[in-house]
Amino acid sequence: MPSTEEKMRRGALATKELKKRASEKKDNMSYNDSDNKR
């Protein structure tokens, strides 16, 4: 069974990854919006 520290580290990594994906998705959306306005 993984230690608490290991769990915390994995959780932090997962959160970071999720935030990165979310911001990338947001960037893509705003990029698409500007494309639609042209």
C-alpha positions as CSV (number, residue, x, y, z in Angstrom):
1,M,0.0,0.0,0.0
2,P,1.4,3.4,-1.0
3,S,2.4,5.8,1.8
4,T,0.5,9.0,2.4
5,E,3.3,11.0,1.0
6,E,3.2,9.0,-2.2
7,K,-0.5,9.5,-2.4
8,M,-0.1,13.3,-1.9
9,R,2.6,13.5,-4.6
10,R,0.4,11.5,-7.1
11,G,-2.6,13.7,-6.2
12,A,-0.6,16.9,-6.8
13,L,0.7,15.6,-10.1
14,A,-2.8,14.6,-11.2
15,T,-4.1,18.0,-10.2
16,K,-1.3,19.7,-12.1
17,E,-2.0,17.6,-15.2
18,L,-5.7,18.4,-15.0
19,K,-5.1,22.1,-14.7
20,K,-2.7,22.0,-17.6
21,R,-5.3,20.2,-19.8
22,A,-8.0,22.6,-18.7
23,S,-6.0,25.6,-19.6
24,E,-5.0,24.1,-23.0
25,K,-8.7,23.4,-23.7
26,K,-9.5,27.0,-22.7
27,D,-6.8,28.2,-25.1
28,N,-8.2,26.1,-27.9
29,M,-11.7,27.4,-27.3
30,S,-10.7,31.1,-27.3
31,Y,-8.6,30.3,-30.4
32,N,-11.6,28.8,-32.1
33,D,-13.7,31.7,-31.1
34,S,-11.4,34.2,-32.8
35,D,-11.4,31.9,-35.9
36,N,-15.2,32.1,-35.9
37,K,-15.2,35.9,-35.7
38,R,-13.0,36.3,-38.7
